[in-house]
Amino acid sequence: MVYAENRFPFSIEQEFLRGQHQEDGSTAGFGPRPISSGGWRFTGPVDADLLRGALDDVIARHEPLRTMVIRGADGWEQEVREPCPARLQVHDLGDDPDGRGVRAERFLDEAESGHFDADELPLLWAYLGRFDDEDAVLVLVAYLPLIDVWSLGIVMDDLAACYAARLAGGKPDLPDPPRYRDYVRRAERDAAAGGADSSFEYWRERLAGARPVVIAADRPANPDHPGVTRVDRFQIDARLGSAALRLGRATGSSPFMVIFAAQLIHLQRMTGVSDGVVWTLTPGPGRRHEWAEATVGYFVNMSPLRTDISGCVTYRDVLAQVRATCLEAFPHEVPFVGLAQRAPEAIAGLEQGGMVVPGFAVFQNPAASKTRSAGAVEYAPVRRRLSQAQGPGIPDDAILWTIDIDPDGEIFCAVSSSTDRFEQATVDRMLAEFRDLFGRVLADPDAPLAGARVQEGVHS
């Protein structure tokens, strides 16, 4: 394909995102609220004018923040524009009877609830909530089809560096970032050359005869009224979270594996499927390239994990199966659209009309989860505990679990679902059952599971 200098087609990951939302009634093609967002507690000298200048720096630095989505003659395209002034809203948060931590989270919720026009650049909206001259909350909201959640951590790190430099009266000394347009072009060349053939063959074999893990919703989908996404949140305390981390270290398992193993038991008891496919949202195979780690763009991928736990007697058995599945599957990860195009038979049986697909997000940027410093300022992510009546949109045929683990062991869980598909009582029951199960299996990982063995058709 011949590219204009600043105009290029969607990546394969962006095409997948558009495909997810194309039936939701949105004229934009990406749903009513396609945003990524994050909030950081900002400690140190707070100067709104210097922060606005630092935002100008990162908008000039990262092309997707100033890129327009265009319906081209040959499909959807994106066009990089010249640097443009930042948008920063400043609010006085004052005192809150529930404390500054709660007020910071509410401020993040308020910022997310706004209207975001993707036809006006830049595609980054910034909100500064000031408690005083040394304590503030900074919220960044971006247009998801161009800037994923992982990318916001990159933007925040660069923003802090630019702000610290301006605060010190200098200029930031940052290397030029790798460009997303270069990733798109490289990925297109690799696909044309038949790259990843062995991985596609792996998925053909791995998914042969597979069953999807799906959940029956309370109500059928309404194509004329796309649902509002509700976000229900709960926490697992540091005592239990630390036990999960210790078990992970003892078994060579990641925190994701430890939690996902419990989720598989939970899903089996809900659906009766012990050998099925659960979809996971990952940072994407593109992020595995070292040169792309600091690239701002949209890389998120949906990857199928098939784990057979039918012969497992204990939670430790399930965890061992999950670990084996992940270690085998993730090195073969390919973009979902590529899988659908090059191995359609592998996913042909994984759709079941009218049902809701549970997903599990594993795309947290570890670097963005810790307190970091730049010059005279420190910034740390706002930990989210409050549920939202309306959060960032997801397709109404999905229910998405995202997990955030604090360094002290506390686990923050969020479940996004459609208010049109699920009653609140159904989601509440689902979450309560998972919390109870997680506590019991961690208390004794070697205790026999209900019925001694996970079997097809066994429900809680």
C-alpha positions as CSV (number, residue, x, y, z in Angstrom):
1,M,0.0,0.0,0.0
2,V,1.2,3.5,-0.8
3,Y,1.0,5.9,2.2
4,A,0.7,9.6,2.3
5,E,3.3,11.1,4.6
6,N,0.9,11.8,7.4
7,R,-2.0,9.5,6.5
8,F,-2.2,5.8,7.0
9,P,-4.8,3.0,7.5
10,F,-6.1,1.6,10.7
11,S,-4.0,-1.1,12.3
12,I,-5.3,-4.6,12.6
13,E,-6.0,-3.9,16.3
14,Q,-8.0,-0.7,15.5
15,E,-10.1,-2.6,12.9
16,F,-11.0,-5.2,15.5
17,L,-12.1,-2.5,18.0
18,R,-14.3,-0.9,15.3
19,G,-15.7,-4.3,14.5
20,Q,-16.7,-4.8,18.1
21,H,-18.8,-1.7,18.1
22,Q,-20.1,-1.5,14.6
23,E,-23.6,-2.8,15.5
24,D,-24.1,-0.7,18.6
25,G,-25.9,2.2,16.9
26,S,-23.0,4.7,17.1
27,T,-22.6,6.8,14.0
28,A,-18.9,7.3,14.9
29,G,-18.4,3.5,14.7
30,F,-16.8,3.2,18.1
31,G,-19.7,3.3,20.6
32,P,-21.0,6.2,22.6
33,R,-18.1,6.5,25.1
34,P,-14.9,5.0,23.6
35,I,-12.4,6.5,26.0
36,S,-9.3,5.4,28.0
37,S,-8.7,7.2,31.2
38,G,-6.5,7.4,34.3
39,G,-6.1,9.5,37.4
40,W,-2.9,10.4,39.4
41,R,-2.5,12.0,42.8
42,F,0.0,14.8,42.1
43,T,2.2,15.9,45.0
44,G,4.6,18.8,44.8
45,P,4.4,22.4,43.4
46,V,1.1,22.7,41.4
47,D,1.3,25.3,38.7
48,A,-1.5,25.1,36.1
49,D,0.2,27.3,33.6
50,L,3.4,25.2,33.6
51,L,1.3,22.0,33.4
52,R,-0.5,23.4,30.4
53,G,2.8,24.0,28.7
54,A,3.9,20.5,29.6
55,L,0.7,19.1,28.0
56,D,1.6,21.1,24.9
57,D,5.0,19.3,24.9
58,V,3.5,15.8,25.0
59,I,0.9,16.6,22.4
60,A,3.7,17.7,20.0
61,R,5.7,14.6,21.1
62,H,3.1,11.9,20.6
63,E,1.3,11.8,17.2
64,P,-1.9,9.9,18.2
65,L,-2.9,12.8,20.5
66,R,-3.2,15.0,17.4
67,T,-4.5,12.4,14.9
68,M,-7.9,12.5,13.2
69,V,-9.9,9.4,12.3
70,I,-11.1,9.7,8.7
71,R,-13.4,7.5,6.6
72,G,-11.3,7.0,3.5
73,A,-12.3,5.7,0.1
74,D,-10.5,2.4,0.9
75,G,-11.6,2.2,4.5
76,W,-11.0,3.9,7.8
77,E,-7.8,5.9,8.1
78,Q,-5.9,8.2,10.4
79,E,-4.2,11.4,9.7
80,V,-1.6,13.1,11.8
81,R,-2.0,16.8,12.2
82,E,0.2,19.6,13.4
83,P,0.7,20.2,17.1
84,C,-2.2,22.1,18.8
85,P,-2.8,23.7,22.1
86,A,-3.7,21.5,25.1
87,R,-7.1,21.5,26.8
88,L,-6.8,21.7,30.6
89,Q,-9.7,22.3,33.0
90,V,-8.8,23.4,36.5
91,H,-11.0,22.8,39.5
92,D,-10.8,23.7,43.2
93,L,-11.6,20.5,45.1
94,G,-11.7,22.0,48.5
95,D,-12.3,19.9,51.6
96,D,-14.4,16.7,51.6
97,P,-15.9,15.1,54.7
98,D,-15.0,11.7,53.3
99,G,-11.3,12.7,52.9
100,R,-9.1,13.6,50.0
101,G,-8.7,10.1,48.8
102,V,-12.4,9.7,48.2
103,R,-12.7,13.1,46.7
104,A,-9.9,12.3,44.3
105,E,-11.7,9.2,43.0
106,R,-15.0,11.1,42.7
107,F,-13.2,13.8,40.7
108,L,-11.9,11.0,38.3
109,D,-15.5,9.7,38.0
110,E,-16.8,13.2,37.2
111,A,-14.1,13.8,34.6
112,E,-14.9,10.5,32.8
113,S,-18.6,11.3,32.7
114,G,-18.2,14.2,30.4
115,H,-18.8,14.5,26.6
116,F,-15.8,13.9,24.4
117,D,-15.8,15.1,20.8
118,A,-13.3,13.1,18.7
119,D,-13.7,15.6,15.8
120,E,-11.8,18.2,17.7
121,L,-8.1,18.0,18.4
122,P,-6.2,17.2,20.6
123,L,-7.7,13.8,21.6
124,L,-6.4,14.2,25.1
125,W,-8.5,15.9,27.8
126,A,-6.8,16.9,31.0
127,Y,-8.5,17.9,34.3
128,L,-6.6,19.3,37.3
129,G,-8.3,19.1,40.7
130,R,-6.5,21.2,43.3
131,F,-6.7,20.5,47.0
132,D,-3.9,23.1,47.7
133,D,-0.7,24.3,46.2
134,E,1.1,21.0,46.9
135,D,-1.6,18.4,46.5
136,A,-3.7,17.8,43.4
137,V,-5.4,15.2,41.2
138,L,-4.6,15.0,37.5
139,V,-7.0,13.1,35.3
140,L,-6.2,12.2,31.7
141,V,-8.9,11.1,29.3
142,A,-8.0,10.0,25.7
143,Y,-9.8,8.7,22.6
144,L,-9.5,4.9,22.9
145,P,-9.3,4.0,19.2
146,L,-6.0,5.9,19.1
147,I,-4.7,5.8,22.6
148,D,-5.1,2.7,24.8
149,V,-4.8,2.5,28.6
150,W,-1.2,1.3,28.6
151,S,-0.3,4.4,26.4
152,L,-1.8,6.7,29.1
153,G,0.9,5.6,31.5
154,I,3.5,6.5,28.9
155,V,1.9,9.9,28.4
156,M,1.8,10.5,32.1
157,D,5.5,9.7,32.6
158,D,6.4,12.1,29.8
159,L,4.1,14.7,31.1
160,A,5.7,14.6,34.5
161,A,9.1,14.8,33.0
162,C,8.1,17.8,30.9
163,Y,6.4,19.5,33.8
164,A,9.4,19.0,36.1
165,A,11.7,20.4,33.5
166,R,9.5,23.5,33.1
167,L,9.3,23.8,36.9
168,A,13.1,23.9,37.0
169,G,13.3,26.5,34.2
170,G,14.7,24.0,31.6
171,K,13.6,21.7,28.8
172,P,13.0,18.0,29.0
173,D,15.7,15.7,27.7
174,L,13.7,12.9,26.3
175,P,14.5,10.6,23.3
176,D,12.2,10.8,20.3
177,P,9.4,8.3,20.8
178,P,8.8,5.5,18.3
179,R,5.8,6.4,16.1
180,Y,2.6,4.4,15.9
181,R,2.5,4.9,12.1
182,D,5.8,3.0,11.8
183,Y,4.3,0.1,13.9
184,V,1.3,0.0,11.5
185,R,3.5,-0.1,8.4
186,R,5.8,-2.8,9.9
187,A,2.9,-4.9,11.0
188,E,1.4,-4.7,7.5
189,R,4.7,-5.8,5.9
190,D,5.0,-8.7,8.3
191,A,1.5,-9.9,7.5
192,A,2.2,-9.7,3.8
193,A,5.3,-11.7,4.2
194,G,3.4,-14.5,6.0
195,G,4.8,-13.9,9.4
196,A,3.6,-15.9,12.4
197,D,2.6,-18.9,10.3
198,S,3.6,-21.3,13.1
199,S,1.4,-19.3,15.6
200,F,-1.6,-19.5,13.4
201,E,-1.1,-23.2,13.1
202,Y,-0.9,-23.5,16.9
203,W,-4.3,-21.8,17.3
204,R,-5.9,-24.0,14.6
205,E,-4.9,-27.1,16.6
206,R,-5.5,-25.6,20.1
207,L,-9.0,-24.3,19.3
208,A,-10.2,-27.3,17.3
209,G,-13.5,-28.4,18.8
210,A,-13.4,-25.8,21.5
211,R,-16.5,-24.5,23.3
212,P,-17.0,-20.9,24.3
213,V,-17.6,-19.9,27.9
214,V,-20.7,-17.7,27.7
215,I,-23.1,-16.3,30.2
216,A,-26.9,-16.1,29.9
217,A,-28.0,-12.4,30.3
218,D,-31.1,-11.3,32.1
219,R,-32.4,-9.6,29.0
220,P,-31.8,-10.0,25.2
221,A,-29.8,-7.4,23.4
222,N,-31.7,-4.4,22.0
223,P,-29.9,-3.2,18.8
224,D,-32.0,0.0,18.8
225,H,-30.8,1.0,22.3
226,P,-27.2,0.3,23.0
227,G,-26.7,-0.3,26.8
228,V,-25.0,2.0,29.3
229,T,-21.9,0.4,30.8
230,R,-22.1,0.1,34.5
231,V,-18.8,-0.5,36.5
232,D,-19.1,-2.4,39.8
233,R,-16.0,-2.4,42.0
234,F,-14.9,-4.3,45.0
235,Q,-11.7,-4.9,46.9
236,I,-9.9,-7.9,48.2
237,D,-8.0,-6.9,51.3
238,A,-4.2,-6.9,51.6
239,R,-4.2,-10.0,53.8
240,L,-5.9,-12.1,51.2
241,G,-4.1,-10.4,48.4
242,S,-0.7,-11.0,50.0
243,A,-1.7,-14.7,50.3
244,A,-2.4,-14.7,46.5
245,L,1.0,-13.1,45.8
246,R,2.8,-15.7,48.0
247,L,1.0,-18.5,46.3
248,G,2.0,-17.1,42.9
249,R,5.7,-16.9,43.9
250,A,5.6,-20.4,45.3
251,T,4.2,-21.9,42.1
252,G,5.9,-19.7,39.6
253,S,2.6,-18.1,38.6
254,S,1.8,-14.4,37.9
255,P,-0.9,-12.6,39.9
256,F,-3.1,-12.8,36.8
257,M,-2.7,-16.6,36.8
258,V,-3.6,-16.9,40.5
259,I,-6.8,-14.8,40.0
260,F,-7.7,-16.2,36.7
261,A,-7.6,-19.8,38.1
262,A,-10.2,-18.8,40.6
263,Q,-12.3,-17.1,37.9
264,L,-12.2,-20.3,35.8
265,I,-13.7,-22.3,38.7
266,H,-16.3,-19.6,39.2
267,L,-17.2,-19.6,35.5
268,Q,-17.4,-23.4,35.4
269,R,-19.9,-23.3,38.3
270,M,-22.0,-20.7,36.5
271,T,-21.9,-22.3,33.0
272,G,-21.0,-26.0,33.5
273,V,-18.2,-25.7,31.0
274,S,-14.9,-27.1,32.2
275,D,-13.0,-27.2,28.9
276,G,-13.7,-23.9,27.2
277,V,-12.4,-20.7,25.8
278,V,-12.3,-17.5,27.9
279,W,-11.2,-14.3,26.1
280,T,-8.5,-12.1,27.6
281,L,-7.7,-8.5,26.8
282,T,-3.9,-8.1,26.7
283,P,-1.5,-5.2,25.9
284,G,-1.2,-6.9,22.4
285,P,1.5,-8.8,20.6
286,G,2.8,-5.5,19.2
287,R,3.9,-4.5,22.7
288,R,6.3,-7.4,22.9
289,H,8.6,-5.6,20.5
290,E,11.1,-3.8,22.7
291,W,11.1,-0.8,20.3
292,A,7.3,-0.4,20.7
293,E,7.2,-0.4,24.5
294,A,7.2,3.4,24.7
295,T,4.9,3.9,21.7
296,V,1.6,5.7,22.2
297,G,-1.2,4.1,20.2
298,Y,-3.8,1.3,20.2
299,F,-2.3,-2.2,20.6
300,V,-4.9,-4.0,22.7
301,N,-5.7,-7.5,21.6
302,M,-8.3,-10.1,22.4
303,S,-6.7,-13.5,22.9
304,P,-8.4,-16.8,23.5
305,L,-7.3,-19.0,26.4
306,R,-8.5,-22.6,26.4
307,T,-7.9,-24.4,29.7
308,D,-9.2,-27.8,30.5
309,I,-9.8,-28.1,34.2
310,S,-12.1,-31.1,34.1
311,G,-9.6,-33.4,35.8
312,C,-8.7,-30.9,38.6
313,V,-9.3,-31.9,42.2
314,T,-7.9,-28.8,44.0
315,Y,-7.4,-25.1,43.3
316,R,-3.7,-25.8,43.1
317,D,-4.5,-28.3,40.2
318,V,-6.5,-25.6,38.4
319,L,-3.6,-23.0,38.9
320,A,-1.1,-25.5,37.4
321,Q,-3.4,-25.9,34.3
322,V,-3.8,-22.2,34.0
323,R,0.0,-21.6,34.2
324,A,0.7,-24.2,31.6
325,T,-2.0,-22.7,29.3
326,C,-0.6,-19.2,29.6
327,L,3.1,-20.2,29.2
328,E,2.2,-22.1,26.1
329,A,-0.3,-19.6,24.5
330,F,1.0,-16.1,25.1
331,P,4.2,-16.6,23.0
332,H,1.9,-17.5,20.1
333,E,-0.4,-14.5,20.6
334,V,-1.5,-13.0,17.3
335,P,-3.9,-10.1,16.6
336,F,-7.5,-11.4,16.8
337,V,-8.4,-10.0,13.3
338,G,-5.4,-11.9,11.9
339,L,-6.6,-15.1,13.6
340,A,-10.1,-14.6,12.1
341,Q,-8.7,-14.0,8.6
342,R,-6.0,-16.7,8.5
343,A,-7.6,-19.4,10.7
344,P,-11.4,-18.8,10.5
345,E,-12.2,-22.4,11.3
346,A,-10.4,-21.9,14.7
347,I,-13.0,-19.5,15.9
348,A,-16.0,-20.4,13.9
349,G,-17.5,-22.3,16.8
350,L,-16.8,-19.7,19.5
351,E,-19.8,-17.5,18.9
352,Q,-23.1,-18.1,20.5
353,G,-25.9,-15.7,19.6
354,G,-27.7,-13.9,22.4
355,M,-25.2,-14.8,25.1
356,V,-22.6,-12.6,26.9
357,V,-18.9,-13.3,26.6
358,P,-16.9,-12.9,29.8
359,G,-13.5,-11.2,29.4
360,F,-10.6,-10.8,31.7
361,A,-8.2,-7.8,31.3
362,V,-4.5,-8.3,31.9
363,F,-3.2,-5.1,30.3
364,Q,-2.1,-3.1,33.3
365,N,1.2,-1.3,32.8
366,P,3.2,-2.3,35.8
367,A,5.3,0.9,35.7
368,A,2.1,3.0,35.9
369,S,0.9,1.3,39.0
370,K,3.6,2.6,41.4
371,T,4.5,6.0,42.9
372,R,6.9,7.7,40.6
373,S,8.8,11.0,40.8
374,A,10.1,13.6,38.4
375,G,12.1,16.5,39.8
376,A,10.2,18.1,42.7
377,V,6.9,16.2,42.1
378,E,5.6,12.7,42.8
379,Y,2.6,11.1,41.2
380,A,0.8,7.9,42.0
381,P,-2.3,6.2,40.5
382,V,-5.7,6.9,42.0
383,R,-6.9,3.5,43.3
384,R,-10.6,3.1,42.4
385,R,-13.0,1.7,44.9
386,L,-16.3,3.4,44.0
387,S,-18.7,1.9,41.5
388,Q,-20.0,3.9,38.6
389,A,-23.5,4.1,37.2
390,Q,-21.9,5.0,33.8
391,G,-18.3,4.2,33.0
392,P,-16.2,3.9,29.8
393,G,-18.2,1.9,27.2
394,I,-17.8,-1.7,26.3
395,P,-19.9,-3.8,23.8
396,D,-23.2,-4.9,25.4
397,D,-22.4,-8.6,24.6
398,A,-19.4,-8.6,26.9
399,I,-18.8,-8.5,30.6
400,L,-15.3,-7.4,31.5
401,W,-13.2,-8.0,34.6
402,T,-10.2,-5.8,35.2
403,I,-7.8,-6.3,38.1
404,D,-5.4,-3.9,39.7
405,I,-3.0,-5.1,42.4
406,D,-1.5,-2.6,44.8
407,P,2.2,-3.1,45.9
408,D,0.9,-3.8,49.5
409,G,-1.2,-6.7,48.2
410,E,-4.7,-5.1,48.1
411,I,-6.5,-6.2,45.0
412,F,-8.9,-3.8,43.2
413,C,-11.5,-5.4,41.0
414,A,-13.8,-3.8,38.5
415,V,-16.6,-5.5,36.5
416,S,-18.0,-3.7,33.5
417,S,-21.4,-4.8,32.2
418,S,-24.4,-3.5,30.2
419,T,-27.3,-2.2,32.2
420,D,-29.6,-3.3,29.4
421,R,-28.4,-6.9,29.7
422,F,-28.0,-7.5,33.5
423,E,-29.9,-6.6,36.6
424,Q,-27.9,-5.1,39.4
425,A,-28.9,-8.0,41.6
426,T,-27.4,-10.5,39.1
427,V,-24.0,-8.7,39.1
428,D,-24.0,-8.3,42.8
429,R,-24.6,-12.1,43.2
430,M,-21.9,-12.9,40.7
431,L,-19.3,-10.7,42.6
432,A,-20.3,-12.1,46.0
433,E,-19.9,-15.6,44.8
434,F,-16.4,-14.9,43.3
435,R,-15.2,-13.2,46.5
436,D,-16.4,-16.1,48.6
437,L,-14.8,-18.6,46.3
438,F,-11.5,-16.7,46.1
439,G,-11.2,-16.5,49.9
440,R,-11.9,-20.3,50.3
441,V,-9.5,-21.5,47.7
442,L,-6.7,-19.3,49.0
443,A,-7.3,-20.4,52.6
444,D,-6.5,-24.0,51.5
445,P,-5.3,-24.4,47.9
446,D,-5.0,-28.2,48.4
447,A,-8.5,-28.7,49.7
448,P,-10.8,-30.8,47.4
449,L,-13.1,-28.5,45.3
450,A,-16.9,-29.1,45.6
451,G,-17.6,-32.5,44.2
452,A,-13.9,-33.5,44.6
453,R,-13.3,-32.9,40.8
454,V,-14.4,-30.1,38.5
455,Q,-16.7,-31.8,36.1
456,E,-18.9,-30.9,33.1
457,G,-22.4,-29.8,34.2
458,V,-21.6,-29.3,37.9
459,H,-22.9,-26.0,39.2
460,S,-22.6,-24.3,42.6
